[in-house]
Amino acid sequence: MATSVAPRVYKNFINGEWAEPRGGEAYENRNPANTEELVGMFVSSGPSDIDAAVDAATEAYKTWRLVPAPKRAEILYRAAELLLQRKEEFSKDMTREMGKVLAETRGDVQEAIDMTYYMAGEGRRLFGQTTPSELPNKFAMSVRQSIGVCGMITPWNFPMAIPSWKMMPALVAGNTVVLKPAEDTPLSSYHLVQVLTEAGIPRGVVNLVSGDGPNAGAPLSKHKKVPVVSFTGSTAVGRIIAEAGAPDFKHVSLEMGGKNIIIVMDDANLDLAIDGAIWGGFGTTGQRCTAASRVAVHKSVYPEFIKRFVECVKALKVGDGLDPKIEMGPCINEQQLKTVMSYVEIGKGEGAKMLTGGNRLETGALAKGWFHAPTVFGDCSPKMRVAQEEIFGPVVSVIPIGSFEEAIEVANGVPYGLSASIYTKNVNQAFAAMRDLYTGIVYVNAPTIGAETHLPFGGTKQTGNGHREAAISAIDFFTEWKTLYIDYSDTLQRAQIDNAD
Ligand code: ADP
């Protein structure tokens, strides 16, 4: 297969230079659709590489914070232009390193482009407030201030979009960055950092350190000189990072698991709902934090829904995502495939009805990758593990429900709260769902997946810790408010005392 980048050793990017790891070790990054294909060698970094990157970012922060925000934004704007020019090349490389189909990796790169343009625009906003003082001859306003070095730890399912969601708001606000991408997808981060470099980002402002969680992620998340940590990944690791940051009162933003639901009511447009459940359940091989891994269907349309949904699932074309005919790619790695297979056994064991799939795909070329058949469990009860736990694979659990109230109870009855959706034509029911679904995202008549960069992204309960990514909410996380009072009265004026009658 033609490759746009010859396999080679990709280094860390520290203080404006591509740097060898201190330990000198490298690991292989292989194509999950064809493990015979080596995408590249990446360095296994350790604490001393993290130290070097944090030192560079600390030094660079002294000057970067003083660059006017519109000037910082111009660099981002140029980076967005470069991303746009190289979208196709980066999308293909992303499909090779993580397996999702080309249409989706183009979407991933586009998300990075959108976020970069959007945050470039913020360089001329970053608004604060002015407000009258309670005292005469006194002026009051609030401004945003940057914080310092931001540690970023990212997952493999959106290899360019997620790093861009974190980096672009942090940078435009005047912070510097140390990025530790997921082990499975460092190449897309490499491309993103390369583009920022070409766009003119000064030395040390952005640093990239590849490696695994315990050796590179953990020292970054605990580093004394890193006041801000932004993480996307599993709830288990998010908890470790929150605990690691607590003694130093780090600002920690966590985007974690989901067990998202599509509710199909009795008046739903079934064609639309089935299309949505296919896209929501099997897009990115179900490996999205917003994936619709549960579908709750009203009993009166349940038989019809199941029949047609399963037919569509059986027709899905699985294979190498670079082939335009393919609709679903592989699992990211062997471990993830094994997790999916173990949940299939769990589902069978707890009495869920296997309607299609349930096995690894190994015929022909598929044997070279980590492919699993798109799988549907029917007649699930809401408390089954397959209906409660995040599987992060191509497995959808369908739950029959008898009423709107029951649907909401089932939807909210999981430990996560990222995204939920309802298919209905009843406007009253749609508004009641928007009010009662306790999630960070609610969709009406569309599946659970698909985030726009200018709206807040995140979830409730064990999905997040109260912060939101994207939109102006990302700027809120990467800045702190400073309140400024200017007293030009030439007298001592005491707030709450001198103006009280
Ligand atoms: P996933 O299951 O999606 O891979 P993880 O939470 O395991 O999610 O990984 C997300 C990111 O967190 C990756 O970049 C990974 O290397 C990193 N990571 C894993 N363990 C730790 C840890 N103990 N400390 C810091 N980062 C970690």
Boltz pocket constraint, residues with backbone or C-beta under 6 A from the ligand:
constraints:
  - pocket:
      binder: B
      contacts: [[A, 153], [A, 154], [A, 155], [A, 156], [A, 180], [A, 181], [A, 182], [A, 183], [A, 211], [A, 212], [A, 213], [A, 214], [A, 216], [A, 217], [A, 218], [A, 219], [A, 221], [A, 232], [A, 233], [A, 234], [A, 235], [A, 237], [A, 238], [A, 240], [A, 241]]
      max_distance: 6.0
